[in-house]
């Protein structure tokens, strides 16, 4: 077909359908309840018969996109290859606008417009044309697999009476093989099940049932699927959540009354970070590497992502950003979505989302937008599903210390880079905002490994163990998990609150919430458990930003957890330390508050400055209270320091001495006892010991006064040694040098 006739042919397709219409106008209903939701549980490999049945039962995403677009009564623009369609640039722009308003990654390829100017009746078909009210599906479309040429096989589905099981070829010259029959299904469903089996050894997924199937076909296919011994499948009226996000409790009035030092003292953090950078310069270890923090949540708001102050905190993948969204697999072959960095996720410039793997064809519309991959789905105001679209944006901003710190400390973006994984999928039914599948938690962990994330922030809960058990076996990042709200006791087998009630060893920190009350610091709504909650952090009346860039004030463990994530990100960037050391330092440097003992392990409360002050020994004195920073035993050469009496206690074998690089903290308790947390076999995991405090004095070099003196042991209430003992000589030499 010549280009002249091709153009005429394409223009012919654009006869007589308005660019804006509603489902009611065409007699079309897209209610998902007509077919129901397919719930599939699989505990072993699928048979070929089961795969075929599932492929036909589960509605293809492309067909769902068509249904949803029509049901929303949105304006549908003409969309096709810019190399073929006239006014390609305008068409692409219109298509991008439609895709953004719908929140879809897949758009219909061409929707015929209201009229075709300057075409004679012989070409337009005149009043008797059969080409009216049709959606045109053709090669070059993400709906039909992305083959760009030839353009002689487009087909049309009449909108009147839609859905139909067959499409009508346009023109007598077209082969019947070009007819697209969505009842044939898609292998995507079984591929998703197999991915879950590979990762989690079990799958529990929900799919829309193909609305083009008859009742009898649905019944027969369901029976065929259930013949597989590894499958349990059923139809239900509504979708159910495989997980829920830990929601905020709004507290706008509390924010206005909060102190300037809540949730932490910004000035102290800046001073210590500047000192840490100075030590790195003295050690000549080169520039810092940014920690890569992955926020697994509802996504990132576009307005915030594009703001000047926040954009620099995004961990932008340059290879993805600079690679064209589509590639041609062979000179005469079809196109596919590109994967610039080779991590199997297409266009993950700032992150990815559930189901957004490299072969999803979403880029082939020519309107790919990497922010749409992570943008939150809008809230369905008629739904009672617990869902706050800005949850992920709020958490992400706190993961870089909050808007005030991020905008006031000019070098903060050198420490942390954020990536996002939107763990939600489009809704399966009209009574929900999103689809929450627990298997997608496993997808989030897979993505974290693909991008080599250092820290993961997660504020959700589920009854399922398998995603977290798989992470516990092979994950390399440090998971920061919100404990949950609702006063749950996580020590009492709270099976509905995973991962917070699980034991993942040194791979996770579970975070409870504090309120701004020195006499009563525990927030009563927080989940608790001294065996499961590792630390508490400020979580009440916390300021952050919503998806539209507005300041909001919320409370909850979802606000507390990202402050620990922020600390972990800074600490990893400053030191380059392992996950185990980062975790141990955060827990070992926490404040001990006696009133928290019944809620949190060892009554720990996050102390961000102490955690980051890693290149000094911090000693808390009493009578009077004072914090001194410097180095213990500045002129010592043995590497061992006496911290216990060595008589009838846990350090008797070493006569009360220990290598301070293995000691996370030492504190004085009652009954003339001292308590010590130290590394277990150098692994970074804690073991606790107790002893009688030594008598006499401790030699100390004070960085503030730049002098050495002796401290009486009976004045020392707490010691947090530096784990990086090799920097001592350089630091002391620099401090003693003339200024």
N, C-alpha and C positions, 0 to 999 in steps of 0.2 A: 504494500500500500504506500503510495507516494505521500510526501509530507503535506501536499496541498489537499489531497483527499482525506488524509488523517485529521487535519485541522477541521475540515468540513464535517467529518464524522463526529469529532468530539463536540463541535458546536451543536451538531444535531441532537446530541444527548442532552443539551442544556435547555430543551424546550419546555415550557409550561409548568414548572413547579416553583412555587414561591420560595424565596430564600428563608422565609420564616413561617413556620406553621406549627400547629399543635397536634398532639395525639388525638384530641377530640375531633379535629377537623377531618382526619383521615380514618376515623373509626378504629383506632389502634389502642389496644390496652397492653401494658407491659407489667402488670402485677405479677410479682414472682410467686405469689401464693397459688397462682393457677397451676403451677407445676410442683412447687415445694422445694425444700432444701434436702439435698442428699448428704447424709452423714455416713462416712466410711471409716471403719477402723480395721487396720491391717497389722498383723504380727509376723508376716513372713512374705516371701516372694510371691508376686501375683502370677497366676497362670495367663497364658496368651488369651484364653477366652475371657477371663476377668478383665484384662487390659482392654480388650475390644469392647466389652460391655460398658466399662467405665468411660471410655473415650466417647461413646455415643450418649451416655446418660448425662455427663457433665457438660454444661453449656460452654462452648468456646468463648474465650474472653472477647474476641472480636464481635461476636454476635451480641453479647451482653452490652458492649459499648454502643452498638446500634440501637438496641432497645432503650438503654438509658438515655441516649441523646434525644430520641423521639419522645420519650415519656416526660422529659424535662421541659419540652416545648421551647427549646432554645433555638436561636437562629443558627441554621446550619449553612456554612459557607461552601462555595465551590472549592474543592481541594483536589489537586492532581499534580503531576510532575511539572515543575517549573520549566523544564526543557521542552515540554509539549504544549502546555496550556497557555493561552494568551494572558497577558497581564499577570505573569507568574508571580512577580513580587507582591502585588496587591493580594493575590489569592493566598500566598503563603502567610502574609500578615493576618488576613482574615481568619485563616485556619488556626494560626497560633492563638488568636484571641478566643476562638471557640473552645479550643483544647484547654486553655487556661481557665475559662469560666466553668467548664464541666469538670475540671480536675481529672481529665482523662489523659492517658499516655497513648491511646490508640484512637484515631479519628476515622470517620468514614472517608473514603477516598474522594468520591465526587458525589455531590448532591446537585441535581439540575436546578438551574436558576429560573427566574420568572419568565424571561423571554430571551430570544436570541435576535438581536438587531441585525439588520441588513442581510438576512438569509432569505432567499426566495422560497415560496411555498413548496416547490418541488424538493427542496432539501429539508425544510423544517418539518414537513409532513402535514402541514395544514391543519384544518380543524379535525380531520379524521385520523390524525396520527395516533398510533398505539403507544407512542413513547411519552406517556404522561404519568406524573406522580410516581416516579421510580427512583430508587437508590441504585446508582451505578457502581458495580464492583468490577474492577478490572486489574489486569497485571500492572505492577508498579505500586500496588496498594498494600499497606500493612495487613489488610484483611485477607488478601489472597496470596501472601507469601513473598511479596517483594520482587517478583521478576519484572524488570522494567519493560522489556520488549518481547515479542511484538505486541503492538497495540490493536491487534485485530481480533481479540477475544474478550471484549468486555461483555458483561451481562447485566441485566436489570431485574430488580425485585419490585414488583408493583407495590406501592404503599397501601392502596385500597385493599382491604382484606388481609393485609399482612398480619401474622406470619403465614408463610406458605412453605411447603416442603421442597419446592423446586423454584428455580429462578427462570426467567424467560430470556432466551437469547435475543439480542437486538439485531434484526436483519436476517434475511434468509441465507446469507453466506457464512454465518457463524456455525461452527461445529457444536454439537450437543455436549461435547466433552468440556466446553467452557462453562457449563452450568455449575453454579456453586450450590451444593446441597449441605447445609449446616447440620443436618441430621446425621451426617457421617461422623460428626464429632471431631475431637482433637486429642492427640496423645499427651497433651500438656498435663492432664490430671494424673495419669499413671506415672508420668515422669516426676511429678511433685511427690507422689506417694513413695516412689523409689528413692528419691533424695532423702526423705525422712527416715526410711528404713536404713539407708546407708549411714546416716548420722546418729539416729536415735534408736534404731532397732525396732521401732514401732511407729505407726502413723495413725493419726486421728484427724481427718480433714472433712471440711464441708464444702459442697459445691452447689451452685444453682443447677437445677435439673433443666436440661435443654427444652425450651418452650416450644420448639418445633416438633416435638415428639407427640404422638397420640397417647392417650391413656393406656391403651393396650401395649404399645411399644415400651412405655415406661415400666409397666408391670413385668413384661417379659425380660427386659434387660436387667431389672433389679433381681429377679429370680436367678438369672444366669450369673450375675455378680456374686450372689450369696452361695452359689455352689462351690466356690473356691473355699477350701477349709481354713485359709488364713484371713478370710474377710467376714466382717459383720457390717452389713449396710442396711440403712433404713431411711425412710422419707419422713421428714417432719415439717411442720408448718412454718417454723421460725428458726433462724440461726441462733446459736448460743455462743457465748464468749469462751474461748479457750484460756484466756487470761484477762485480767482487768488492770488498768492503771491505778496506782495509788493516788487518790485524788487529793486536791488541796482543800483547805478550809479557809475561806476568805476572811481577812482580818484587816480591812483598810484602816480602821480607827487605830489599831495597834501600831501601824507603821508611823503614823504621825507623832506618836508618843515615844517611839524607840530612840535610844541614845545614839550618839554619833559613832560609838564604838561597837554597835551591834550590826551585823553578827560577828565582826571581829575588828581589831584595831588596824586599820589600813596603814597608818604611818609606821607601825612596828614591822609589818610585813615588808614594806618598801625598804626600810633600813637594813633588814637582814638579807634581803635579796641583793642589795647593793654590796653588802659585805661578802656574801657568797661569791659574787662575780669577781670581787677583788682577790679572793683566795685563789680562784681558778686562774686568774692572770698571773699570780705569783708562782703557781705550780706549772704554768705554761702548758696547759692541757688543751688549748685551742678553744674555739667557739662552742657554745652549748648547742645541743640538738633539741628541737622542739619535741615535747611529748605529744604523742598522738592520742587524743581522747575521743572515744566513740560514744556518742549519746544514743542509746537505744530507746526510742520513745515515739511520740506522735509525729515527729518531723520538725522542720525548721521553717518559720514564717518567711515568706519571700521579702517582705518589707525590711525585716531585720537583716536578712542575709545580704541584701544589697546596700545596706547603710554603710557609710564610710568608716564609722568607728568599729563596727563588728566584722566587716568583710576581711580585715587583716588577720582575724583570729581563725578563719577557716583554713583547714589543712587542704589546700587546693592541689589536686594532682595535675601537674603541668602536662604530662603525656596524654591524659584524657582531654584536657582543655584544648590542646593544640591539634588533636586528631579529628578529622572529619567524622561526623556521626555515622556515616554509612560507608561501606567498602564493597567492592565487587569481588566476589570470591575467585572468579576466573574471567578471562576476556569475553567469553561468550556465556558466562554463567550469571546467576542472579545476585542480588545484593543482600547484605546482612549488616546488622548493627556492628560497629567497630568496637574494639576493646584495646584502647591505646596502651594500657599498662599490663595487659595480659593476665588480669586477676579474675577473668570470667564474669565481670560485671560491666555492662556497657554504660559509658558516659558517667561514671561515678566520680565526677569532678570534686564534689564536696561530700559525697556519701551515696548510699543506695537505699533500697527498700525491699520489702517482702515481694518476691517474685520478679524482681528487676534484674534478671540474669542477661547475659550477653546476647541470647538468641530470641528475645521476646518480640522482635520486629517493630518495637515502638518508634524507633528512629526513622523508619522508612517513610513516614508522612512528610519528612523534610522540615518538621517544626519541632525537633527535639529541643528540650530545654532542661538542662541538668538540674535546675532548681525545682522543677516540677516533680522530679523523682523523689525528693525529700520533703516537699511541701505537705503540710497536714491536710487531710480531708476535712471538708466543712462539717459542722455539726447539724444534724437533722433535728430541728427544733421540736418536731412532733414525737421524737423518740425518747424513751425513758432510759436508754443505754447511758451508763456513766462514761462520759467522754468529754474532755476539754481539749480542743484543738491546739491551744497555745501551751499545753503542758510541756512539750519537748523544747520549745523556744525558751520558756521560763527556766527550765533545768539547764539548757545549754549556756545561757548567760551567766548563771551562777557557777557553772563549771569553769569559767574564766575569772571567777572572783566577784561577779556582779558588775553592773554597768558603771558604778562609780570608780571602782578600782581599774576596770578595763579602759576607761577614758582618761583617768588621771595619772596612771603610771605609764609613761610613754613607751617603755621597753617591755611591757607585759606580754605582748604578742610574740616575743622571742622565746618565751618559755612553753607556751601551750598552743597547739593547733587542734581545732575541733573538726570531727567528721560526724555525720548523722546517719542513722539507719532508721527509716520509718518502718516500724514493725507491724503496722496496720495494712490491711488490704481494702479495696472498695467494698461497700456493703453488699451482702447477698440478698437482702430483702429491704423493703421500704420502711420498715420499722426500726432500723438501726442507722447509725452514722458510719460505722466501719465494721470490718470483719476482723476479729482478733483470734488468730489460730496459734495454739501453743507451739506447733511445729515451726512457726516463723521465728520463735525465740532461738531455736537451733540454727535457722538461717542467719540470724544476727551474729551468733557466735562464729559461724563459718566465715562471715564477712570480716569479722574482727581479725581472724587468722589471715585472711587474704590480704589485708592492708597492714598487717603487723601492728595492730593497735596496742598501746601500752596500758591504757586504763579504759574500762567500760563502765559507764554509769547506767543503772537500770532501776526504774521505779515502777515495778509491776508485780503481780502475784498470780499464781496459778496452782492447781492441784497436781500438776504433772512434774515428776522428778527428772524425766529422761533428758531434756535439753541441758539441764545443769549437771547431771551425772556425766554426760558426754563432755561437757566443758571441764569438769573436774579432772577427767582423765587426760585430756589432750590440750586444753586451753593454755595459752601462754600469757594472757593479759591478767591484770588485777581487776576483779569485779567489785564495784562499789554498789551495794544494794540497799535500797530504802527498807527499813524494818516493817513499815506498814502502819496504818492508823487503826483506830477502833479498839485500842487497849488489849490487843491479843497477847496472850502469854505464849511466846514462841518456844519456851522450854517444855511445854506440855503437848508435844506432837501436833503442832498446828499445821496439819497436812494440806490445808487449803491455802497456805501462805508460803509457797516456794518462790524464790530460793531462800528467803530470810530464815526459815526454820530448818534449813539444811546445814550440814557441816561440810564445807568445801575446803577445809584446812587453810593453807596460806594463799589460796587463790581468791578469797573474798573477805570483804569487810562489810558487816551489817551495821546500819546506822540508825539510831533512835534520835528523838528530837528533844531539844531543850527550849525553855522559854526564858525571857529576859527578866529573871527574878532571882537574885543571889540567895535569898532565903529559901526559895522553893524552885530550884532550877528545872526539875523534870516536868515535861509536858504530859499531862495525864492521858491524852488521847493517843500517845505513841504506843506502838507495840513494844513489848519488853521481854526480858529474859536474860539473867546474868550468865547463862551458858551459851546463848545464841547471839545476843546483841553485843557487838564488840566495842562500840564507842557511841557516844551521843554528841550531837552537834547542834548549833542553833537552827531551829526550824519553825519558830513562831514569829509572825510579823516580819517576814523577809521580803525585801523589795527585789523585784526583777522586772523583766520586760515581756509583754505578750507578743503575739504574732504580728500585730500591726505597729509595733514599736512603742506602745504606750506603757508607762510604768504601772505595775500592779503589785499588790501586797497580799501574800498568801501564807498559809501555815500548813505544816505537815512534814512527814519524814521525806517526802519528795523534795522539799526545800532544804532539808538537812544534808541528805546524801551528796548533792553536788558540791557542797563546801569541802567535804572529804575528798571528792574527786579533784577539785581545784588544788588542794594541798598535795595530793599524790602526783598530779601533773607537774607542779612546780618542783617538787622534790626529785622526781625522776629526771627532769631537765637539768637541774643543778648538778646532780651527782652521776647521772647515767647508771644508777644502781639497779639491781635486780628487783623483780616484783616482790620477792621475799623481804629484802632489806627495806624497800619503801613501806611495805605494810608494817613491818616491825617498828620502824622509826615512828610512824604515825601513832601506833598504839603505845609504844614505849615512852613517847614524849607527852602523852595526854595528861591532863590534870586528874588527880584523884579526889573525888568528892564523895564523902562518906554517905550522904543521903541518896546517892545514885547506886549504891551497892546492890540494892534489891531489884534494880532494873537493868543494869549494864555490867558487863564483866569488869571487875575491879573498880567500878564506879568511874569509868573513864569519860572525860569530856575533852573534846578536840581543842588543842592549843596550836594554832597554825604557826605563830612565830617560833615556838619551841621546836616544832617538827622541822622547820626549815633551817634552824640554826645549827647545822650539822658539822661545822668546822671549828667548834669550840666545845668545851665542857661547861655545862650550865649547872650551877650549884645554888640551891635555894637555902638561905639562912633563916634562922629564927632568933628572936631575942636580940636585936630587933629584926623584923622581916626584911629581907633584902635578896635580890638576885644578882649574882656575880657571874661574869662570863670570862673564860680564860682557859688555862690548861693545868690539869693536875700533874704534879710531879714533873715540872718543866725540865729539870736537869737529870731525870732518871734515865737509865739505859737498859734496865732489865726487862721492861715491858710488863712487869707485874706490879700491881699496886695493892696494898693491904686495904680491904674494905670491910673485913669482919675480924672479930677477936681471934677466930681460929680454934676456939675451945668448945667442944661438944656442940658443933653446928655443922651445917651442910658443906662448909668450906674447910673442914678440919684437915683434909688431906693436903691442902696447899697452905696450911697455917693462916688461913684468912685472906690470902692474896688471890688476885684474878687479873686476867688480861682485859683491860677496859674496852678493847675493841669488840669483846663478846658480851659486854654488859649493856643492856638497853636502859635500865634505870635502877636506882637504889633509893629506897625511901624508908624513913624511920616510922615505925608503928608504935603501938603501946607495949607495955610489959617488957621494955628494954629489948625490943626485937627490931631488926632491920629486914626488909624484904627486897629480893633481887630478882629481876627478870633477865635471863641470859639466853644466848643462842643454844639450841639443841644440836650439838654436833656440827656447828657451823652452818646449819641449814637455813637459818633465819627464822625458825619457829621458836616460840617461847617455851622456856621451862622456868619454873619458879623455885626459888630457894629462900631460906631464912637463916638468920644468924644473929649473934649479939654484936652491936656496933663496936668498932675498935675504940680504944682509948688513945689519948694523946692528940697529935696534930697532923694535918695534911698539908703538904707543900703545894702552893698554888701560884700561878702567874696570872695577874689580873689585866685583861686587855684594856680596861677603862683607865686604870691608873698607870698601866705599863710598868708595874712593879711586881716583885715576888714577895710573898709573905706566907705565914703559917696560919691555917684555920683550925680552930678547935673542933674536934669531931662532935662534941656535944652541942654545937651550934648548927650543925648541918642536918637539914630535914629532908633534902632531896638532891640527888645527883643524876643528871642526864649526860652521860659521856658521849663524846663524838665517836662514831664508828670508823672515822677516817683518821687513824692515828698517824699516818705518814705525813700529814700536813703540819704537824705540830712544830717542827723545827723551822719551817719556812715562815709560819705565822708569827712565832715568837721573835725570830730575827727581824722581821719587818716591823713588829711593834716596838722593838728596842732600838730601831734605827732612828737617828735624829730626824726631826720633822722640819 
